[in-house]
Amino acid sequence: MNAVAERQRRRIARAAAFLARRPLPAGLDLRFDVKTVVPGRWPRHIMDAWRLP
């Protein structure tokens, strides 16, 4: 998780809280993925980096 700055984590947490207060359409799940891009390395995809409570 070090690739995501604290400010970004707070924004994602606020977005998750906002979405948690609204009903999702039937059959849809919500997840937050992270894509990291570092020079000289392949991009990394972290699926379901945060889980809603």
PDB file of N, CA, C and O in Angstrom:
ATOM      1  N   MET A   1       0.804  -1.203   0.000  1.00  0.00           N
ATOM      2  CA  MET A   1       0.000   0.000   0.000  1.00  0.00           C
ATOM      3  C   MET A   1       0.848   1.268   0.000  1.00  0.00           C
ATOM      4  O   MET A   1       0.298   2.366  -0.090  1.00  0.00           O
ATOM      5  N   ASN A   2       2.143   1.150   0.097  1.00  0.00           N
ATOM      6  CA  ASN A   2       2.978   2.336   0.142  1.00  0.00           C
ATOM      7  C   ASN A   2       2.895   3.155  -1.126  1.00  0.00           C
ATOM      8  O   ASN A   2       3.233   4.339  -1.122  1.00  0.00           O
ATOM      9  N   ALA A   3       2.450   2.545  -2.213  1.00  0.00           N
ATOM     10  CA  ALA A   3       2.365   3.263  -3.478  1.00  0.00           C
ATOM     11  C   ALA A   3       1.232   4.275  -3.487  1.00  0.00           C
ATOM     12  O   ALA A   3       1.213   5.175  -4.327  1.00  0.00           O
ATOM     13  N   VAL A   4       0.300   4.142  -2.573  1.00  0.00           N
ATOM     14  CA  VAL A   4      -0.842   5.051  -2.506  1.00  0.00           C
ATOM     15  C   VAL A   4      -0.623   5.966  -1.311  1.00  0.00           C
ATOM     16  O   VAL A   4      -0.541   5.513  -0.170  1.00  0.00           O
ATOM     17  N   ALA A   5      -0.530   7.248  -1.589  1.00  0.00           N
ATOM     18  CA  ALA A   5      -0.254   8.227  -0.540  1.00  0.00           C
ATOM     19  C   ALA A   5      -1.423   8.329   0.439  1.00  0.00           C
ATOM     20  O   ALA A   5      -2.555   7.977   0.107  1.00  0.00           O
ATOM     21  N   GLU A   6      -1.142   8.805   1.627  1.00  0.00           N
ATOM     22  CA  GLU A   6      -2.162   8.941   2.676  1.00  0.00           C
ATOM     23  C   GLU A   6      -3.348   9.786   2.201  1.00  0.00           C
ATOM     24  O   GLU A   6      -4.499   9.442   2.470  1.00  0.00           O
ATOM     25  N   ARG A   7      -3.076  10.872   1.508  1.00  0.00           N
ATOM     26  CA  ARG A   7      -4.159  11.736   1.007  1.00  0.00           C
ATOM     27  C   ARG A   7      -5.067  10.955   0.051  1.00  0.00           C
ATOM     28  O   ARG A   7      -6.290  11.084   0.097  1.00  0.00           O
ATOM     29  N   GLN A   8      -4.457  10.151  -0.804  1.00  0.00           N
ATOM     30  CA  GLN A   8      -5.242   9.343  -1.741  1.00  0.00           C
ATOM     31  C   GLN A   8      -6.068   8.303  -0.984  1.00  0.00           C
ATOM     32  O   GLN A   8      -7.222   8.060  -1.337  1.00  0.00           O
ATOM     33  N   ARG A   9      -5.498   7.693   0.041  1.00  0.00           N
ATOM     34  CA  ARG A   9      -6.248   6.712   0.841  1.00  0.00           C
ATOM     35  C   ARG A   9      -7.456   7.356   1.503  1.00  0.00           C
ATOM     36  O   ARG A   9      -8.530   6.756   1.556  1.00  0.00           O
ATOM     37  N   ARG A  10      -7.287   8.579   2.012  1.00  0.00           N
ATOM     38  CA  ARG A  10      -8.420   9.278   2.637  1.00  0.00           C
ATOM     39  C   ARG A  10      -9.514   9.557   1.610  1.00  0.00           C
ATOM     40  O   ARG A  10     -10.699   9.407   1.910  1.00  0.00           O
ATOM     41  N   ARG A  11      -9.129   9.957   0.415  1.00  0.00           N
ATOM     42  CA  ARG A  11     -10.122  10.230  -0.633  1.00  0.00           C
ATOM     43  C   ARG A  11     -10.868   8.958  -1.021  1.00  0.00           C
ATOM     44  O   ARG A  11     -12.081   8.983  -1.229  1.00  0.00           O
ATOM     45  N   ILE A  12     -10.149   7.858  -1.116  1.00  0.00           N
ATOM     46  CA  ILE A  12     -10.788   6.580  -1.458  1.00  0.00           C
ATOM     47  C   ILE A  12     -11.726   6.152  -0.336  1.00  0.00           C
ATOM     48  O   ILE A  12     -12.816   5.645  -0.601  1.00  0.00           O
ATOM     49  N   ALA A  13     -11.314   6.349   0.914  1.00  0.00           N
ATOM     50  CA  ALA A  13     -12.163   5.998   2.053  1.00  0.00           C
ATOM     51  C   ALA A  13     -13.442   6.830   2.044  1.00  0.00           C
ATOM     52  O   ALA A  13     -14.521   6.310   2.326  1.00  0.00           O
ATOM     53  N   ARG A  14     -13.327   8.128   1.721  1.00  0.00           N
ATOM     54  CA  ARG A  14     -14.528   8.976   1.636  1.00  0.00           C
ATOM     55  C   ARG A  14     -15.441   8.517   0.512  1.00  0.00           C
ATOM     56  O   ARG A  14     -16.661   8.494   0.675  1.00  0.00           O
ATOM     57  N   ALA A  15     -14.869   8.153  -0.618  1.00  0.00           N
ATOM     58  CA  ALA A  15     -15.669   7.662  -1.739  1.00  0.00           C
ATOM     59  C   ALA A  15     -16.369   6.361  -1.360  1.00  0.00           C
ATOM     60  O   ALA A  15     -17.534   6.164  -1.706  1.00  0.00           O
ATOM     61  N   ALA A  16     -15.680   5.480  -0.660  1.00  0.00           N
ATOM     62  CA  ALA A  16     -16.284   4.212  -0.230  1.00  0.00           C
ATOM     63  C   ALA A  16     -17.434   4.463   0.732  1.00  0.00           C
ATOM     64  O   ALA A  16     -18.481   3.825   0.633  1.00  0.00           O
ATOM     65  N   ALA A  17     -17.240   5.396   1.665  1.00  0.00           N
ATOM     66  CA  ALA A  17     -18.312   5.720   2.613  1.00  0.00           C
ATOM     67  C   ALA A  17     -19.518   6.301   1.879  1.00  0.00           C
ATOM     68  O   ALA A  17     -20.660   5.967   2.195  1.00  0.00           O
ATOM     69  N   PHE A  18     -19.272   7.158   0.913  1.00  0.00           N
ATOM     70  CA  PHE A  18     -20.348   7.738   0.105  1.00  0.00           C
ATOM     71  C   PHE A  18     -21.125   6.641  -0.613  1.00  0.00           C
ATOM     72  O   PHE A  18     -22.356   6.622  -0.583  1.00  0.00           O
ATOM     73  N   LEU A  19     -20.404   5.730  -1.256  1.00  0.00           N
ATOM     74  CA  LEU A  19     -21.049   4.657  -2.007  1.00  0.00           C
ATOM     75  C   LEU A  19     -21.756   3.656  -1.094  1.00  0.00           C
ATOM     76  O   LEU A  19     -22.768   3.072  -1.482  1.00  0.00           O
ATOM     77  N   ALA A  20     -21.234   3.454   0.108  1.00  0.00           N
ATOM     78  CA  ALA A  20     -21.840   2.508   1.045  1.00  0.00           C
ATOM     79  C   ALA A  20     -23.218   2.973   1.500  1.00  0.00           C
ATOM     80  O   ALA A  20     -24.041   2.153   1.908  1.00  0.00           O
ATOM     81  N   ARG A  21     -23.480   4.275   1.436  1.00  0.00           N
ATOM     82  CA  ARG A  21     -24.780   4.806   1.849  1.00  0.00           C
ATOM     83  C   ARG A  21     -25.828   4.705   0.750  1.00  0.00           C
ATOM     84  O   ARG A  21     -26.990   5.046   0.968  1.00  0.00           O
ATOM     85  N   ARG A  22     -25.429   4.242  -0.421  1.00  0.00           N
ATOM     86  CA  ARG A  22     -26.345   4.134  -1.539  1.00  0.00           C
ATOM     87  C   ARG A  22     -26.494   2.669  -1.944  1.00  0.00           C
ATOM     88  O   ARG A  22     -25.526   1.908  -1.922  1.00  0.00           O
ATOM     89  N   PRO A  23     -27.703   2.287  -2.311  1.00  0.00           N
ATOM     90  CA  PRO A  23     -27.883   0.892  -2.729  1.00  0.00           C
ATOM     91  C   PRO A  23     -27.233   0.636  -4.085  1.00  0.00           C
ATOM     92  O   PRO A  23     -27.307   1.467  -4.991  1.00  0.00           O
ATOM     93  N   LEU A  24     -26.606  -0.507  -4.207  1.00  0.00           N
ATOM     94  CA  LEU A  24     -26.031  -0.915  -5.487  1.00  0.00           C
ATOM     95  C   LEU A  24     -27.097  -1.659  -6.288  1.00  0.00           C
ATOM     96  O   LEU A  24     -27.928  -2.359  -5.709  1.00  0.00           O
ATOM     97  N   PRO A  25     -27.082  -1.515  -7.592  1.00  0.00           N
ATOM     98  CA  PRO A  25     -28.005  -2.304  -8.405  1.00  0.00           C
ATOM     99  C   PRO A  25     -27.780  -3.794  -8.156  1.00  0.00           C
ATOM    100  O   PRO A  25     -26.662  -4.223  -7.871  1.00  0.00           O
ATOM    101  N   ALA A  26     -28.836  -4.566  -8.265  1.00  0.00           N
ATOM    102  CA  ALA A  26     -28.772  -6.010  -8.001  1.00  0.00           C
ATOM    103  C   ALA A  26     -27.678  -6.670  -8.835  1.00  0.00           C
ATOM    104  O   ALA A  26     -27.527  -6.384 -10.022  1.00  0.00           O
ATOM    105  N   GLY A  27     -26.934  -7.540  -8.206  1.00  0.00           N
ATOM    106  CA  GLY A  27     -25.917  -8.309  -8.905  1.00  0.00           C
ATOM    107  C   GLY A  27     -24.583  -7.606  -9.083  1.00  0.00           C
ATOM    108  O   GLY A  27     -23.657  -8.182  -9.655  1.00  0.00           O
ATOM    109  N   LEU A  28     -24.464  -6.368  -8.603  1.00  0.00           N
ATOM    110  CA  LEU A  28     -23.200  -5.647  -8.743  1.00  0.00           C
ATOM    111  C   LEU A  28     -22.447  -5.634  -7.419  1.00  0.00           C
ATOM    112  O   LEU A  28     -23.042  -5.478  -6.353  1.00  0.00           O
ATOM    113  N   ASP A  29     -21.149  -5.797  -7.501  1.00  0.00           N
ATOM    114  CA  ASP A  29     -20.279  -5.688  -6.338  1.00  0.00           C
ATOM    115  C   ASP A  29     -19.401  -4.461  -6.515  1.00  0.00           C
ATOM    116  O   ASP A  29     -19.161  -4.010  -7.635  1.00  0.00           O
ATOM    117  N   LEU A  30     -18.931  -3.933  -5.412  1.00  0.00           N
ATOM    118  CA  LEU A  30     -18.062  -2.765  -5.437  1.00  0.00           C
ATOM    119  C   LEU A  30     -16.702  -3.181  -4.919  1.00  0.00           C
ATOM    120  O   LEU A  30     -16.597  -3.811  -3.866  1.00  0.00           O
ATOM    121  N   ARG A  31     -15.654  -2.826  -5.661  1.00  0.00           N
ATOM    122  CA  ARG A  31     -14.300  -3.080  -5.191  1.00  0.00           C
ATOM    123  C   ARG A  31     -13.406  -1.959  -5.698  1.00  0.00           C
ATOM    124  O   ARG A  31     -13.687  -1.336  -6.722  1.00  0.00           O
ATOM    125  N   PHE A  32     -12.340  -1.718  -4.975  1.00  0.00           N
ATOM    126  CA  PHE A  32     -11.363  -0.710  -5.351  1.00  0.00           C
ATOM    127  C   PHE A  32     -10.060  -1.416  -5.706  1.00  0.00           C
ATOM    128  O   PHE A  32      -9.489  -2.131  -4.883  1.00  0.00           O
ATOM    129  N   ASP A  33      -9.599  -1.214  -6.921  1.00  0.00           N
ATOM    130  CA  ASP A  33      -8.336  -1.768  -7.378  1.00  0.00           C
ATOM    131  C   ASP A  33      -7.297  -0.650  -7.430  1.00  0.00           C
ATOM    132  O   ASP A  33      -7.638   0.528  -7.538  1.00  0.00           O
ATOM    133  N   VAL A  34      -6.043  -1.035  -7.354  1.00  0.00           N
ATOM    134  CA  VAL A  34      -4.934  -0.083  -7.453  1.00  0.00           C
ATOM    135  C   VAL A  34      -4.020  -0.553  -8.579  1.00  0.00           C
ATOM    136  O   VAL A  34      -3.680  -1.733  -8.666  1.00  0.00           O
ATOM    137  N   LYS A  35      -3.630   0.374  -9.430  1.00  0.00           N
ATOM    138  CA  LYS A  35      -2.631   0.109 -10.467  1.00  0.00           C
ATOM    139  C   LYS A  35      -1.406   0.945 -10.118  1.00  0.00           C
ATOM    140  O   LYS A  35      -1.498   2.162  -9.961  1.00  0.00           O
ATOM    141  N   THR A  36      -0.267   0.287 -10.000  1.00  0.00           N
ATOM    142  CA  THR A  36       0.959   1.025  -9.717  1.00  0.00           C
ATOM    143  C   THR A  36       1.828   1.046 -10.974  1.00  0.00           C
ATOM    144  O   THR A  36       1.930   0.056 -11.698  1.00  0.00           O
ATOM    145  N   VAL A  37       2.435   2.172 -11.206  1.00  0.00           N
ATOM    146  CA  VAL A  37       3.323   2.340 -12.352  1.00  0.00           C
ATOM    147  C   VAL A  37       4.638   2.906 -11.823  1.00  0.00           C
ATOM    148  O   VAL A  37       4.683   4.005 -11.271  1.00  0.00           O
ATOM    149  N   VAL A  38       5.708   2.127 -12.005  1.00  0.00           N
ATOM    150  CA  VAL A  38       7.033   2.515 -11.533  1.00  0.00           C
ATOM    151  C   VAL A  38       7.977   2.444 -12.728  1.00  0.00           C
ATOM    152  O   VAL A  38       7.986   1.442 -13.442  1.00  0.00           O
ATOM    153  N   PRO A  39       8.771   3.488 -12.958  1.00  0.00           N
ATOM    154  CA  PRO A  39       9.703   3.440 -14.085  1.00  0.00           C
ATOM    155  C   PRO A  39      10.610   2.208 -14.016  1.00  0.00           C
ATOM    156  O   PRO A  39      11.148   1.876 -12.959  1.00  0.00           O
ATOM    157  N   GLY A  40      10.768   1.542 -15.155  1.00  0.00           N
ATOM    158  CA  GLY A  40      11.643   0.388 -15.234  1.00  0.00           C
ATOM    159  C   GLY A  40      11.021  -0.920 -14.769  1.00  0.00           C
ATOM    160  O   GLY A  40      11.696  -1.949 -14.740  1.00  0.00           O
ATOM    161  N   ARG A  41       9.747  -0.894 -14.406  1.00  0.00           N
ATOM    162  CA  ARG A  41       9.060  -2.105 -13.945  1.00  0.00           C
ATOM    163  C   ARG A  41       7.733  -2.246 -14.669  1.00  0.00           C
ATOM    164  O   ARG A  41       7.189  -1.279 -15.202  1.00  0.00           O
ATOM    165  N   TRP A  42       7.222  -3.471 -14.677  1.00  0.00           N
ATOM    166  CA  TRP A  42       5.894  -3.704 -15.236  1.00  0.00           C
ATOM    167  C   TRP A  42       4.848  -3.085 -14.312  1.00  0.00           C
ATOM    168  O   TRP A  42       5.036  -3.077 -13.095  1.00  0.00           O
ATOM    169  N   PRO A  43       3.758  -2.569 -14.860  1.00  0.00           N
ATOM    170  CA  PRO A  43       2.671  -2.077 -13.996  1.00  0.00           C
ATOM    171  C   PRO A  43       2.141  -3.228 -13.133  1.00  0.00           C
ATOM    172  O   PRO A  43       2.118  -4.383 -13.559  1.00  0.00           O
ATOM    173  N   ARG A  44       1.726  -2.894 -11.939  1.00  0.00           N
ATOM    174  CA  ARG A  44       1.197  -3.892 -11.006  1.00  0.00           C
ATOM    175  C   ARG A  44      -0.262  -3.596 -10.732  1.00  0.00           C
ATOM    176  O   ARG A  44      -0.633  -2.443 -10.510  1.00  0.00           O
ATOM    177  N   HIS A  45      -1.092  -4.623 -10.745  1.00  0.00           N
ATOM    178  CA  HIS A  45      -2.513  -4.495 -10.493  1.00  0.00           C
ATOM    179  C   HIS A  45      -2.834  -5.185  -9.174  1.00  0.00           C
ATOM    180  O   HIS A  45      -2.666  -6.398  -9.041  1.00  0.00           O
ATOM    181  N   ILE A  46      -3.295  -4.407  -8.201  1.00  0.00           N
ATOM    182  CA  ILE A  46      -3.683  -4.953  -6.904  1.00  0.00           C
ATOM    183  C   ILE A  46      -5.203  -4.954  -6.860  1.00  0.00           C
ATOM    184  O   ILE A  46      -5.831  -3.909  -6.686  1.00  0.00           O
ATOM    185  N   MET A  47      -5.787  -6.134  -7.019  1.00  0.00           N
ATOM    186  CA  MET A  47      -7.246  -6.245  -7.030  1.00  0.00           C
ATOM    187  C   MET A  47      -7.788  -6.200  -5.608  1.00  0.00           C
ATOM    188  O   MET A  47      -7.203  -6.758  -4.680  1.00  0.00           O
ATOM    189  N   ASP A  48      -8.925  -5.517  -5.465  1.00  0.00           N
ATOM    190  CA  ASP A  48      -9.627  -5.430  -4.181  1.00  0.00           C
ATOM    191  C   ASP A  48      -8.700  -4.924  -3.079  1.00  0.00           C
ATOM    192  O   ASP A  48      -8.600  -5.531  -2.013  1.00  0.00           O
ATOM    193  N   ALA A  49      -8.028  -3.815  -3.345  1.00  0.00           N
ATOM    194  CA  ALA A  49      -7.054  -3.261  -2.409  1.00  0.00           C
ATOM    195  C   ALA A  49      -7.696  -2.811  -1.100  1.00  0.00           C
ATOM    196  O   ALA A  49      -7.044  -2.825  -0.056  1.00  0.00           O
ATOM    197  N   TRP A  50      -8.951  -2.418  -1.142  1.00  0.00           N
ATOM    198  CA  TRP A  50      -9.704  -2.053   0.057  1.00  0.00           C
ATOM    199  C   TRP A  50     -11.002  -2.821   0.052  1.00  0.00           C
ATOM    200  O   TRP A  50     -11.574  -3.091  -1.004  1.00  0.00           O
ATOM    201  N   ARG A  51     -11.454  -3.164   1.207  1.00  0.00           N
ATOM    202  CA  ARG A  51     -12.755  -3.827   1.330  1.00  0.00           C
ATOM    203  C   ARG A  51     -13.682  -2.919   2.137  1.00  0.00           C
ATOM    204  O   ARG A  51     -13.280  -2.316   3.132  1.00  0.00           O
ATOM    205  N   LEU A  52     -14.925  -2.840   1.685  1.00  0.00           N
ATOM    206  CA  LEU A  52     -15.933  -2.114   2.462  1.00  0.00           C
ATOM    207  C   LEU A  52     -16.339  -2.966   3.651  1.00  0.00           C
ATOM    208  O   LEU A  52     -16.445  -4.186   3.532  1.00  0.00           O
ATOM    209  N   PRO A  53     -16.567  -2.331   4.804  1.00  0.00           N
ATOM    210  CA  PRO A  53     -16.981  -3.117   5.996  1.00  0.00           C
ATOM    211  C   PRO A  53     -18.349  -3.728   5.807  1.00  0.00           C
ATOM    212  O   PRO A  53     -18.847  -4.414   6.700  1.00  0.00           O
TER     213      PRO A  53
END
